């Protein structure tokens, strides 16, 4: 999955004070298993929250983490955490579906086949950049400048 999706192979570093992304030729992910047999619901929730809250270091760490919590002899909870810079609810749904396809193929001993991706992240970025250069993009920029302009509120 990581090699299939360029966003999951991307690192972000500050270059001259600006974020610069680099798509790595191959990717990695973080995978960890937790034996939670016999633990309370509160202990399980705390362990899941701790795994979820772990910060990302975008210039070198994987942007995808898989944590498996074994709660019974054949019962596991899988937590898939991805940095929001690289995905959203639709992305995690796609990844989850692809992961299930691969998992079912592994269980059945069959070769997994995933359909070709209709677009990649670079295609999306190019389309967004082109849209921002036309009249619609200029209208959107004006809208957000008006909407978000003025004094920035102080967060407490």
Phi, psi and omega in degrees: 000319182294317179290335180287327185247112183302325181300329181279353177251014187263138172244155180232125178234153174276126177234115183054040177080001180245143176288130178232129181258147177227127176273119180283150181296328175221160187242173176225168174213161178262132181227128180217143177246142179232124175277111184241026181298131176075007180276161178282165177298324179295318179296318178297312179301319179295320180293318179295315179298319179297317179294318181294320185282351181301128183288158175261145170248096192292346180273352178211335182279156173298148179267003178233129177236139175241122177238129180249127178248110180275116183250352179202175183300324177231028182236122180226148173247129179252130176247118177253117181241128180229139178297135186294342175299330187253001180187170180221194182300320179295321179294315182292328176294315177300313179298318179299316178296319178293320178298318177297319177300314179295320180296313180296322177296318179298316180297322183273353181077012180268162176280127180284136174231126176250142181294154177300147178285132182294326179214158174247175185298323179297321176299316179300314181296317178298317180295318178296317180297318179295318179297321182292339180275347181263185184299320179299317179296319178295322176296318178296317179298316179298314179304310184288328176295320177291318183293319186255000182290173180092195182290139176278126180292150178275125178273136179241000000 
